[in-house]
Amino acid sequence: MVRCVSGLAHGVEFKLIEDPKRCAASEARSLRLARAIVVALIHLFGYVDQYPSLQVRN
């Protein structure tokens, strides 16, 4: 998901959205979800002390 949004992989789904504002909003939601997953995994496996900038956000 992060790779698609950042351009490291092909995000065909985003390219199909014609309205630039809707596309940007979809990409932003995807990035927030990806960040939440990464932060949850860091907390789950106990690496939170190594990554203090990754605090859980709502």
Secondary structure, DSSP 4 states (H G I P E B T S, - for coil): -HHHHHTSS--HHHHT--SHHHHHHHHHHHHHHHHHHHHHHHHHTT-GGG-TT-----
